[in-house]
Amino acid sequence: MNIPVSAAAVVLALICLALAVQLIAALTAVITLHPRAALRHTITSGALLTIGTVIAVILGATTAPTDYFPA
């Protein structure tokens, strides 16, 4: 499975940006005492973190050098 590195990097950058926005929104909801909104933003942040981690692992597995143990 070949994934273009630039495309995966752009997706990871967008996920990181969305994660930052969600974490700021969660913090704002906590400060303004809106527990439901804080929970929603926290769950969304966790989902974004999970998706980003999966993409990063796939990207690392598909782009890692394979000559660690040369024959």
All heavy atoms as TSV, in Angstrom:
chain	resi	resn	atom	element	x	y	z
A	1	MET	N	N	0.848	-1.172	0.000
A	1	MET	CA	C	0.000	0.000	0.000
A	1	MET	C	C	0.893	1.234	0.000
A	1	MET	O	O	1.623	1.479	0.955
A	1	MET	CB	C	-0.885	-0.029	1.251
A	1	MET	CG	C	-1.748	1.186	1.390
A	1	MET	SD	S	-3.014	1.031	2.663
A	1	MET	CE	C	-2.043	1.026	4.140
A	2	ASN	N	N	0.838	1.993	-1.062
A	2	ASN	CA	C	1.654	3.206	-1.162
A	2	ASN	C	C	0.783	4.433	-0.954
A	2	ASN	O	O	-0.158	4.669	-1.712
A	2	ASN	CB	C	2.331	3.287	-2.536
A	2	ASN	CG	C	3.379	2.213	-2.702
A	2	ASN	OD1	O	3.994	1.825	-1.717
A	2	ASN	ND2	N	3.571	1.740	-3.906
A	3	ILE	N	N	1.092	5.169	0.071
A	3	ILE	CA	C	0.377	6.406	0.367
A	3	ILE	C	C	1.319	7.559	0.051
A	3	ILE	O	O	2.451	7.569	0.538
A	3	ILE	CB	C	-0.033	6.467	1.854
A	3	ILE	CG1	C	-0.959	5.303	2.193
A	3	ILE	CG2	C	-0.709	7.792	2.167
A	3	ILE	CD1	C	-1.262	5.185	3.659
A	4	PRO	N	N	0.878	8.520	-0.752
A	4	PRO	CA	C	1.744	9.677	-1.003
A	4	PRO	C	C	2.060	10.399	0.311
A	4	PRO	O	O	1.156	10.733	1.070
A	4	PRO	CB	C	0.910	10.564	-1.927
A	4	PRO	CG	C	-0.131	9.663	-2.498
A	4	PRO	CD	C	-0.370	8.583	-1.491
A	5	VAL	N	N	3.331	10.587	0.566
A	5	VAL	CA	C	3.746	11.178	1.844
A	5	VAL	C	C	3.212	12.593	1.992
A	5	VAL	O	O	2.747	12.988	3.068
A	5	VAL	CB	C	5.285	11.156	1.961
A	5	VAL	CG1	C	5.735	11.854	3.229
A	5	VAL	CG2	C	5.783	9.724	1.933
A	6	SER	N	N	3.224	13.364	0.921
A	6	SER	CA	C	2.760	14.747	1.019
A	6	SER	C	C	1.271	14.804	1.356
A	6	SER	O	O	0.841	15.642	2.150
A	6	SER	CB	C	3.037	15.494	-0.281
A	6	SER	OG	O	2.396	14.840	-1.362
A	7	ALA	N	N	0.483	13.905	0.788
A	7	ALA	CA	C	-0.949	13.897	1.079
A	7	ALA	C	C	-1.193	13.518	2.536
A	7	ALA	O	O	-2.020	14.127	3.226
A	7	ALA	CB	C	-1.668	12.921	0.156
A	8	ALA	N	N	-0.479	12.506	3.015
A	8	ALA	CA	C	-0.638	12.097	4.406
A	8	ALA	C	C	-0.172	13.198	5.350
A	8	ALA	O	O	-0.777	13.418	6.409
A	8	ALA	CB	C	0.135	10.813	4.665
A	9	ALA	N	N	0.894	13.900	4.987
A	9	ALA	CA	C	1.386	14.989	5.839
A	9	ALA	C	C	0.366	16.123	5.910
A	9	ALA	O	O	0.163	16.714	6.981
A	9	ALA	CB	C	2.716	15.494	5.302
A	10	VAL	N	N	-0.284	16.413	4.806
A	10	VAL	CA	C	-1.310	17.464	4.800
A	10	VAL	C	C	-2.488	17.045	5.673
A	10	VAL	O	O	-3.005	17.845	6.460
A	10	VAL	CB	C	-1.773	17.766	3.353
A	10	VAL	CG1	C	-3.029	18.620	3.347
A	10	VAL	CG2	C	-0.661	18.443	2.573
A	11	VAL	N	N	-2.904	15.789	5.562
A	11	VAL	CA	C	-4.010	15.300	6.388
A	11	VAL	C	C	-3.634	15.369	7.868
A	11	VAL	O	O	-4.429	15.809	8.700
A	11	VAL	CB	C	-4.400	13.862	5.981
A	11	VAL	CG1	C	-5.376	13.256	6.975
A	11	VAL	CG2	C	-4.989	13.857	4.583
A	12	LEU	N	N	-2.414	14.965	8.201
A	12	LEU	CA	C	-1.972	15.038	9.602
A	12	LEU	C	C	-1.927	16.478	10.097
A	12	LEU	O	O	-2.296	16.765	11.238
A	12	LEU	CB	C	-0.601	14.386	9.757
A	12	LEU	CG	C	-0.598	12.867	9.838
A	12	LEU	CD1	C	0.833	12.348	9.873
A	12	LEU	CD2	C	-1.354	12.384	11.043
A	13	ALA	N	N	-1.478	17.395	9.247
A	13	ALA	CA	C	-1.440	18.807	9.640
A	13	ALA	C	C	-2.845	19.340	9.895
A	13	ALA	O	O	-3.072	20.072	10.868
A	13	ALA	CB	C	-0.742	19.626	8.563
A	14	LEU	N	N	-3.796	18.959	9.056
A	14	LEU	CA	C	-5.170	19.407	9.254
A	14	LEU	C	C	-5.776	18.801	10.515
A	14	LEU	O	O	-6.517	19.474	11.246
A	14	LEU	CB	C	-6.019	19.044	8.034
A	14	LEU	CG	C	-5.711	19.837	6.765
A	14	LEU	CD1	C	-6.523	19.302	5.593
A	14	LEU	CD2	C	-5.979	21.320	6.974
A	15	ILE	N	N	-5.459	17.547	10.790
A	15	ILE	CA	C	-5.955	16.919	12.014
A	15	ILE	C	C	-5.356	17.602	13.240
A	15	ILE	O	O	-6.049	17.845	14.228
A	15	ILE	CB	C	-5.668	15.410	12.010
A	15	ILE	CG1	C	-6.577	14.720	10.999
A	15	ILE	CG2	C	-5.852	14.798	13.387
A	15	ILE	CD1	C	-6.310	13.253	10.816
A	16	CYS	N	N	-4.077	17.947	13.176
A	16	CYS	CA	C	-3.441	18.655	14.298
A	16	CYS	C	C	-4.095	20.019	14.516
A	16	CYS	O	O	-4.319	20.428	15.662
A	16	CYS	CB	C	-1.947	18.819	14.040
A	16	CYS	SG	S	-1.026	17.288	14.216
A	17	LEU	N	N	-4.396	20.707	13.430
A	17	LEU	CA	C	-5.065	22.006	13.546
A	17	LEU	C	C	-6.454	21.843	14.158
A	17	LEU	O	O	-6.834	22.595	15.067
A	17	LEU	CB	C	-5.153	22.663	12.163
A	17	LEU	CG	C	-5.809	24.027	12.117
A	17	LEU	CD1	C	-4.999	25.032	12.924
A	17	LEU	CD2	C	-5.942	24.491	10.679
A	18	ALA	N	N	-7.201	20.851	13.677
A	18	ALA	CA	C	-8.541	20.608	14.225
A	18	ALA	C	C	-8.463	20.206	15.693
A	18	ALA	O	O	-9.313	20.598	16.509
A	18	ALA	CB	C	-9.242	19.529	13.407
A	19	LEU	N	N	-7.451	19.423	16.041
A	19	LEU	CA	C	-7.266	19.013	17.437
A	19	LEU	C	C	-7.000	20.222	18.325
A	19	LEU	O	O	-7.574	20.342	19.416
A	19	LEU	CB	C	-6.130	18.008	17.543
A	19	LEU	CG	C	-5.799	17.474	18.926
A	19	LEU	CD1	C	-6.996	16.753	19.521
A	19	LEU	CD2	C	-4.609	16.543	18.867
A	20	ALA	N	N	-6.161	21.119	17.855
A	20	ALA	CA	C	-5.877	22.336	18.629
A	20	ALA	C	C	-7.139	23.161	18.834
A	20	ALA	O	O	-7.409	23.663	19.940
A	20	ALA	CB	C	-4.806	23.161	17.926
A	21	VAL	N	N	-7.933	23.294	17.790
A	21	VAL	CA	C	-9.184	24.058	17.893
A	21	VAL	C	C	-10.134	23.396	18.890
A	21	VAL	O	O	-10.741	24.082	19.724
A	21	VAL	CB	C	-9.849	24.187	16.498
A	21	VAL	CG1	C	-11.256	24.728	16.617
A	21	VAL	CG2	C	-9.005	25.073	15.596
A	22	GLN	N	N	-10.248	22.063	18.838
A	22	GLN	CA	C	-11.143	21.360	19.752
A	22	GLN	C	C	-10.669	21.476	21.205
A	22	GLN	O	O	-11.485	21.617	22.116
A	22	GLN	CB	C	-11.262	19.886	19.360
A	22	GLN	CG	C	-12.078	19.656	18.119
A	22	GLN	CD	C	-13.510	20.104	18.278
A	22	GLN	OE1	O	-14.135	19.914	19.310
A	22	GLN	NE2	N	-14.037	20.723	17.238
A	23	LEU	N	N	-9.358	21.399	21.414
A	23	LEU	CA	C	-8.845	21.525	22.779
A	23	LEU	C	C	-9.074	22.932	23.335
A	23	LEU	O	O	-9.407	23.100	24.512
A	23	LEU	CB	C	-7.367	21.154	22.822
A	23	LEU	CG	C	-7.078	19.666	22.619
A	23	LEU	CD1	C	-5.570	19.429	22.524
A	23	LEU	CD2	C	-7.668	18.843	23.746
A	24	ILE	N	N	-8.909	23.941	22.492
A	24	ILE	CA	C	-9.192	25.320	22.925
A	24	ILE	C	C	-10.686	25.479	23.226
A	24	ILE	O	O	-11.067	26.099	24.227
A	24	ILE	CB	C	-8.727	26.329	21.866
A	24	ILE	CG1	C	-7.203	26.341	21.807
A	24	ILE	CG2	C	-9.277	27.721	22.133
A	24	ILE	CD1	C	-6.623	27.122	20.641
A	25	ALA	N	N	-11.527	24.879	22.387
A	25	ALA	CA	C	-12.972	24.946	22.624
A	25	ALA	C	C	-13.342	24.228	23.922
A	25	ALA	O	O	-14.205	24.698	24.677
A	25	ALA	CB	C	-13.722	24.339	21.446
A	26	ALA	N	N	-12.709	23.088	24.184
A	26	ALA	CA	C	-12.980	22.365	25.430
A	26	ALA	C	C	-12.560	23.184	26.637
A	26	ALA	O	O	-13.280	23.253	27.639
A	26	ALA	CB	C	-12.254	21.022	25.415
A	27	LEU	N	N	-11.388	23.803	26.553
A	27	LEU	CA	C	-10.920	24.637	27.658
A	27	LEU	C	C	-11.853	25.826	27.880
A	27	LEU	O	O	-12.183	26.167	29.021
A	27	LEU	CB	C	-9.492	25.121	27.377
A	27	LEU	CG	C	-8.835	25.961	28.453
A	27	LEU	CD1	C	-8.730	25.166	29.751
A	27	LEU	CD2	C	-7.466	26.421	28.009
A	28	THR	N	N	-12.290	26.428	26.797
A	28	THR	CA	C	-13.228	27.549	26.903
A	28	THR	C	C	-14.537	27.098	27.537
A	28	THR	O	O	-15.107	27.800	28.377
A	28	THR	CB	C	-13.494	28.147	25.508
A	28	THR	OG1	O	-12.257	28.531	24.932
A	28	THR	CG2	C	-14.408	29.344	25.589
A	29	ALA	N	N	-15.014	25.918	27.152
A	29	ALA	CA	C	-16.264	25.405	27.726
A	29	ALA	C	C	-16.113	25.117	29.219
A	29	ALA	O	O	-17.039	25.340	29.999
A	29	ALA	CB	C	-16.699	24.142	26.986
A	30	VAL	N	N	-14.944	24.632	29.620
A	30	VAL	CA	C	-14.703	24.384	31.046
A	30	VAL	C	C	-14.681	25.703	31.814
A	30	VAL	O	O	-15.284	25.827	32.884
A	30	VAL	CB	C	-13.382	23.612	31.246
A	30	VAL	CG1	C	-12.970	23.607	32.705
A	30	VAL	CG2	C	-13.526	22.182	30.735
A	31	ILE	N	N	-14.004	26.687	31.258
A	31	ILE	CA	C	-13.902	27.989	31.940
A	31	ILE	C	C	-15.272	28.643	32.068
A	31	ILE	O	O	-15.587	29.259	33.094
A	31	ILE	CB	C	-12.918	28.908	31.182
A	31	ILE	CG1	C	-11.491	28.368	31.344
A	31	ILE	CG2	C	-13.018	30.340	31.665
A	31	ILE	CD1	C	-10.468	29.068	30.489
A	32	THR	N	N	-16.103	28.509	31.037
A	32	THR	CA	C	-17.421	29.148	31.072
A	32	THR	C	C	-18.493	28.239	31.680
A	32	THR	O	O	-19.685	28.559	31.607
A	32	THR	CB	C	-17.854	29.565	29.652
A	32	THR	OG1	O	-17.856	28.411	28.812
A	32	THR	CG2	C	-16.936	30.616	29.089
A	33	LEU	N	N	-18.064	27.113	32.269
A	33	LEU	CA	C	-18.956	26.212	32.996
A	33	LEU	C	C	-20.065	25.626	32.117
A	33	LEU	O	O	-21.248	25.679	32.457
A	33	LEU	CB	C	-19.559	26.911	34.214
A	33	LEU	CG	C	-18.547	27.427	35.238
A	33	LEU	CD1	C	-19.241	28.188	36.340
A	33	LEU	CD2	C	-17.711	26.301	35.803
A	34	HIS	N	N	-19.682	25.076	30.970
A	34	HIS	CA	C	-20.615	24.356	30.104
A	34	HIS	C	C	-20.143	22.902	30.019
A	34	HIS	O	O	-19.374	22.548	29.124
A	34	HIS	CB	C	-20.663	24.977	28.702
A	34	HIS	CG	C	-21.357	26.289	28.666
A	34	HIS	ND1	N	-20.699	27.479	28.847
A	34	HIS	CD2	C	-22.669	26.594	28.484
A	34	HIS	CE1	C	-21.573	28.469	28.759
A	34	HIS	NE2	N	-22.776	27.959	28.544
A	35	PRO	N	N	-20.577	22.054	30.946
A	35	PRO	CA	C	-20.041	20.695	31.004
A	35	PRO	C	C	-20.351	19.844	29.771
A	35	PRO	O	O	-19.523	19.047	29.343
A	35	PRO	CB	C	-20.688	20.097	32.251
A	35	PRO	CG	C	-21.849	20.963	32.547
A	35	PRO	CD	C	-21.547	22.311	32.003
A	36	ARG	N	N	-21.534	19.987	29.187
A	36	ARG	CA	C	-21.860	19.189	28.002
A	36	ARG	C	C	-20.961	19.557	26.825
A	36	ARG	O	O	-20.483	18.682	26.098
A	36	ARG	CB	C	-23.318	19.376	27.598
A	36	ARG	CG	C	-24.264	18.633	28.478
A	36	ARG	CD	C	-25.655	18.702	27.918
A	36	ARG	NE	N	-26.609	18.061	28.821
A	36	ARG	CZ	C	-27.902	18.128	28.674
A	36	ARG	NH1	N	-28.410	18.811	27.672
A	36	ARG	NH2	N	-28.686	17.517	29.521
A	37	ALA	N	N	-20.760	20.838	26.628
A	37	ALA	CA	C	-19.891	21.272	25.536
A	37	ALA	C	C	-18.456	20.827	25.783
A	37	ALA	O	O	-17.761	20.399	24.848
A	37	ALA	CB	C	-19.958	22.796	25.385
A	38	ALA	N	N	-18.023	20.901	27.025
A	38	ALA	CA	C	-16.655	20.469	27.353
A	38	ALA	C	C	-16.485	18.980	27.064
A	38	ALA	O	O	-15.482	18.560	26.480
A	38	ALA	CB	C	-16.345	20.764	28.815
A	39	LEU	N	N	-17.493	18.185	27.435
A	39	LEU	CA	C	-17.429	16.749	27.175
A	39	LEU	C	C	-17.432	16.466	25.675
A	39	LEU	O	O	-16.654	15.637	25.187
A	39	LEU	CB	C	-18.609	16.045	27.857
A	39	LEU	CG	C	-18.671	14.532	27.683
A	39	LEU	CD1	C	-17.439	13.881	28.318
A	39	LEU	CD2	C	-19.937	13.985	28.293
A	40	ARG	N	N	-18.290	17.150	24.946
A	40	ARG	CA	C	-18.367	16.952	23.495
A	40	ARG	C	C	-17.037	17.287	22.822
A	40	ARG	O	O	-16.542	16.523	21.993
A	40	ARG	CB	C	-19.498	17.805	22.913
A	40	ARG	CG	C	-19.703	17.594	21.421
A	40	ARG	CD	C	-20.836	18.442	20.869
A	40	ARG	NE	N	-20.483	19.852	20.910
A	40	ARG	CZ	C	-21.164	20.781	21.562
A	40	ARG	NH1	N	-22.229	20.459	22.265
A	40	ARG	NH2	N	-20.774	22.043	21.536
A	41	HIS	N	N	-16.439	18.410	23.190
A	41	HIS	CA	C	-15.168	18.811	22.588
A	41	HIS	C	C	-14.037	17.872	23.009
A	41	HIS	O	O	-13.127	17.594	22.229
A	41	HIS	CB	C	-14.829	20.249	22.955
A	41	HIS	CG	C	-15.729	21.248	22.294
A	41	HIS	ND1	N	-15.856	21.349	20.936
A	41	HIS	CD2	C	-16.557	22.182	22.808
A	41	HIS	CE1	C	-16.715	22.308	20.643
A	41	HIS	NE2	N	-17.164	22.823	21.772
A	42	THR	N	N	-14.083	17.377	24.228
A	42	THR	CA	C	-13.061	16.440	24.697
A	42	THR	C	C	-13.158	15.116	23.944
A	42	THR	O	O	-12.146	14.544	23.532
A	42	THR	CB	C	-13.200	16.210	26.210
A	42	THR	OG1	O	-13.122	17.472	26.877
A	42	THR	CG2	C	-12.106	15.304	26.718
A	43	ILE	N	N	-14.383	14.620	23.743
A	43	ILE	CA	C	-14.564	13.377	22.983
A	43	ILE	C	C	-14.120	13.563	21.538
A	43	ILE	O	O	-13.459	12.692	20.963
A	43	ILE	CB	C	-16.035	12.911	23.068
A	43	ILE	CG1	C	-16.336	12.452	24.493
A	43	ILE	CG2	C	-16.326	11.815	22.065
A	43	ILE	CD1	C	-17.787	12.160	24.758
A	44	THR	N	N	-14.451	14.702	20.950
A	44	THR	CA	C	-14.018	14.984	19.582
A	44	THR	C	C	-12.496	15.053	19.509
A	44	THR	O	O	-11.892	14.559	18.551
A	44	THR	CB	C	-14.635	16.304	19.078
A	44	THR	OG1	O	-16.050	16.234	19.217
A	44	THR	CG2	C	-14.292	16.561	17.634
A	45	SER	N	N	-11.872	15.644	20.516
A	45	SER	CA	C	-10.408	15.710	20.550
A	45	SER	C	C	-9.802	14.315	20.615
A	45	SER	O	O	-8.821	14.024	19.931
A	45	SER	CB	C	-9.936	16.527	21.756
A	45	SER	OG	O	-10.390	17.845	21.673
A	46	GLY	N	N	-10.382	13.457	21.416
A	46	GLY	CA	C	-9.898	12.084	21.511
A	46	GLY	C	C	-10.034	11.349	20.188
A	46	GLY	O	O	-9.136	10.600	19.784
A	47	ALA	N	N	-11.148	11.569	19.502
A	47	ALA	CA	C	-11.346	10.930	18.197
A	47	ALA	C	C	-10.323	11.439	17.182
A	47	ALA	O	O	-9.744	10.651	16.416
A	47	ALA	CB	C	-12.767	11.192	17.700
A	48	LEU	N	N	-10.093	12.731	17.177
A	48	LEU	CA	C	-9.096	13.292	16.258
A	48	LEU	C	C	-7.702	12.770	16.571
A	48	LEU	O	O	-6.919	12.460	15.666
A	48	LEU	CB	C	-9.107	14.823	16.332
A	48	LEU	CG	C	-10.292	15.516	15.681
A	48	LEU	CD1	C	-10.310	16.995	16.067
A	48	LEU	CD2	C	-10.230	15.366	14.172
A	49	LEU	N	N	-7.385	12.649	17.842
A	49	LEU	CA	C	-6.083	12.129	18.248
A	49	LEU	C	C	-5.922	10.677	17.809
A	49	LEU	O	O	-4.862	10.277	17.320
A	49	LEU	CB	C	-5.925	12.255	19.764
A	49	LEU	CG	C	-4.549	11.985	20.339
A	49	LEU	CD1	C	-3.529	12.949	19.758
A	49	LEU	CD2	C	-4.577	12.126	21.841
A	50	THR	N	N	-6.975	9.896	17.944
A	50	THR	CA	C	-6.936	8.496	17.514
A	50	THR	C	C	-6.748	8.389	16.005
A	50	THR	O	O	-5.909	7.616	15.527
A	50	THR	CB	C	-8.235	7.775	17.934
A	50	THR	OG1	O	-8.378	7.884	19.345
A	50	THR	CG2	C	-8.213	6.326	17.518
A	51	ILE	N	N	-7.506	9.165	15.257
A	51	ILE	CA	C	-7.391	9.140	13.794
A	51	ILE	C	C	-5.998	9.575	13.363
A	51	ILE	O	O	-5.374	8.957	12.490
A	51	ILE	CB	C	-8.471	10.033	13.158
A	51	ILE	CG1	C	-9.851	9.426	13.395
A	51	ILE	CG2	C	-8.233	10.207	11.663
A	51	ILE	CD1	C	-10.994	10.363	13.069
A	52	GLY	N	N	-5.486	10.634	13.967
A	52	GLY	CA	C	-4.140	11.107	13.633
A	52	GLY	C	C	-3.073	10.085	13.955
A	52	GLY	O	O	-2.114	9.908	13.199
A	53	THR	N	N	-3.237	9.394	15.081
A	53	THR	CA	C	-2.270	8.358	15.457
A	53	THR	C	C	-2.286	7.211	14.464
A	53	THR	O	O	-1.228	6.716	14.056
A	53	THR	CB	C	-2.577	7.834	16.874
A	53	THR	OG1	O	-2.532	8.933	17.785
A	53	THR	CG2	C	-1.583	6.782	17.295
A	54	VAL	N	N	-3.470	6.786	14.055
A	54	VAL	CA	C	-3.574	5.700	13.073
A	54	VAL	C	C	-2.921	6.100	11.758
A	54	VAL	O	O	-2.152	5.334	11.163
A	54	VAL	CB	C	-5.058	5.304	12.867
A	54	VAL	CG1	C	-5.216	4.394	11.659
A	54	VAL	CG2	C	-5.601	4.640	14.111
A	55	ILE	N	N	-3.178	7.317	11.305
A	55	ILE	CA	C	-2.572	7.786	10.052
A	55	ILE	C	C	-1.060	7.860	10.193
A	55	ILE	O	O	-0.318	7.472	9.281
A	55	ILE	CB	C	-3.167	9.146	9.640
A	55	ILE	CG1	C	-4.615	8.958	9.213
A	55	ILE	CG2	C	-2.364	9.772	8.497
A	55	ILE	CD1	C	-5.341	10.254	8.928
A	56	ALA	N	N	-0.574	8.342	11.333
A	56	ALA	CA	C	0.872	8.439	11.541
A	56	ALA	C	C	1.524	7.061	11.561
A	56	ALA	O	O	2.617	6.869	11.007
A	56	ALA	CB	C	1.166	9.180	12.838
A	57	VAL	N	N	0.868	6.087	12.177
A	57	VAL	CA	C	1.415	4.727	12.215
A	57	VAL	C	C	1.439	4.124	10.813
A	57	VAL	O	O	2.441	3.521	10.407
A	57	VAL	CB	C	0.595	3.845	13.184
A	57	VAL	CG1	C	0.926	2.376	12.998
A	57	VAL	CG2	C	0.851	4.273	14.618
A	58	ILE	N	N	0.361	4.313	10.073
A	58	ILE	CA	C	0.327	3.799	8.696
A	58	ILE	C	C	1.388	4.481	7.853
A	58	ILE	O	O	2.104	3.828	7.086
A	58	ILE	CB	C	-1.073	3.981	8.086
A	58	ILE	CG1	C	-2.070	3.066	8.775
A	58	ILE	CG2	C	-1.049	3.710	6.583
A	58	ILE	CD1	C	-3.510	3.324	8.383
A	59	LEU	N	N	1.522	5.785	8.002
A	59	LEU	CA	C	2.527	6.520	7.241
A	59	LEU	C	C	3.926	6.049	7.612
A	59	LEU	O	O	4.776	5.845	6.744
A	59	LEU	CB	C	2.385	8.019	7.508
A	59	LEU	CG	C	3.354	8.942	6.780
A	59	LEU	CD1	C	3.147	8.822	5.281
A	59	LEU	CD2	C	3.174	10.370	7.223
A	60	GLY	N	N	4.166	5.843	8.895
A	60	GLY	CA	C	5.477	5.359	9.323
A	60	GLY	C	C	5.764	3.963	8.826
A	60	GLY	O	O	6.890	3.641	8.442
A	61	ALA	N	N	4.742	3.124	8.791
A	61	ALA	CA	C	4.938	1.744	8.338
A	61	ALA	C	C	5.168	1.672	6.840
A	61	ALA	O	O	5.900	0.805	6.353
A	61	ALA	CB	C	3.737	0.899	8.715
A	62	THR	N	N	4.544	2.582	6.092
A	62	THR	CA	C	4.660	2.511	4.633
A	62	THR	C	C	5.857	3.275	4.094
A	62	THR	O	O	6.244	3.072	2.955
A	62	THR	CB	C	3.382	3.037	3.950
A	62	THR	OG1	O	3.145	4.373	4.386
A	62	THR	CG2	C	2.193	2.160	4.271
A	63	THR	N	N	6.439	4.147	4.908
A	63	THR	CA	C	7.577	4.935	4.410
A	63	THR	C	C	8.884	4.581	5.116
A	63	THR	O	O	9.916	5.148	4.802
A	63	THR	CB	C	7.320	6.447	4.584
A	63	THR	OG1	O	7.125	6.730	5.961
A	63	THR	CG2	C	6.118	6.886	3.778
A	64	ALA	N	N	8.824	3.664	6.072
A	64	ALA	CA	C	10.034	3.305	6.814
A	64	ALA	C	C	11.005	2.545	5.904
A	64	ALA	O	O	10.579	1.784	5.035
A	64	ALA	CB	C	9.672	2.439	8.011
A	65	PRO	N	N	12.283	2.760	6.105
A	65	PRO	CA	C	13.242	1.995	5.307
A	65	PRO	C	C	13.158	0.508	5.653
A	65	PRO	O	O	12.904	0.141	6.792
A	65	PRO	CB	C	14.595	2.577	5.705
A	65	PRO	CG	C	14.363	3.313	6.969
A	65	PRO	CD	C	12.923	3.698	7.002
A	66	THR	N	N	13.365	-0.317	4.656
A	66	THR	CA	C	13.235	-1.762	4.876
A	66	THR	C	C	14.571	-2.461	4.919
A	66	THR	O	O	14.627	-3.678	4.950
A	66	THR	CB	C	12.378	-2.373	3.752
A	66	THR	OG1	O	13.000	-2.062	2.503
A	66	THR	CG2	C	10.973	-1.840	3.770
A	67	ASP	N	N	15.652	-1.714	4.921
A	67	ASP	CA	C	16.982	-2.339	4.887
A	67	ASP	C	C	17.672	-2.292	6.252
A	67	ASP	O	O	18.869	-2.106	6.350
A	67	ASP	CB	C	17.858	-1.693	3.821
A	67	ASP	CG	C	18.020	-0.195	4.049
A	67	ASP	OD1	O	17.310	0.348	4.908
A	67	ASP	OD2	O	18.851	0.409	3.362
A	68	TYR	N	N	16.895	-2.457	7.320
A	68	TYR	CA	C	17.505	-2.507	8.644
A	68	TYR	C	C	18.360	-3.757	8.812
A	68	TYR	O	O	19.360	-3.744	9.494
A	68	TYR	CB	C	16.428	-2.505	9.738
A	68	TYR	CG	C	15.767	-1.150	9.934
A	68	TYR	CD1	C	14.395	-1.031	9.927
A	68	TYR	CD2	C	16.536	-0.010	10.128
A	68	TYR	CE1	C	13.780	0.191	10.112
A	68	TYR	CE2	C	15.954	1.209	10.318
A	68	TYR	CZ	C	14.574	1.311	10.313
A	68	TYR	OH	O	13.997	2.535	10.495
A	69	PHE	N	N	17.915	-4.837	8.202
A	69	PHE	CA	C	18.636	-6.098	8.303
A	69	PHE	C	C	19.010	-6.592	6.908
A	69	PHE	O	O	18.329	-7.443	6.340
A	69	PHE	CB	C	17.784	-7.165	9.021
A	69	PHE	CG	C	17.336	-6.720	10.380
A	69	PHE	CD1	C	16.039	-6.317	10.605
A	69	PHE	CD2	C	18.232	-6.724	11.442
A	69	PHE	CE1	C	15.634	-5.901	11.861
A	69	PHE	CE2	C	17.848	-6.319	12.692
A	69	PHE	CZ	C	16.533	-5.905	12.911
A	70	PRO	N	N	20.046	-6.004	6.333
A	70	PRO	CA	C	20.402	-6.431	4.978
A	70	PRO	C	C	20.839	-7.902	4.947
A	70	PRO	O	O	21.424	-8.407	5.906
A	70	PRO	CB	C	21.563	-5.505	4.602
A	70	PRO	CG	C	22.050	-4.931	5.883
A	70	PRO	CD	C	20.929	-5.011	6.875
A	71	ALA	N	N	20.547	-8.540	3.858
A	71	ALA	CA	C	20.860	-9.972	3.717
A	71	ALA	C	C	22.354	-10.188	3.544
A	71	ALA	O	O	23.086	-9.403	3.032
A	71	ALA	CB	C	20.127	-10.552	2.527
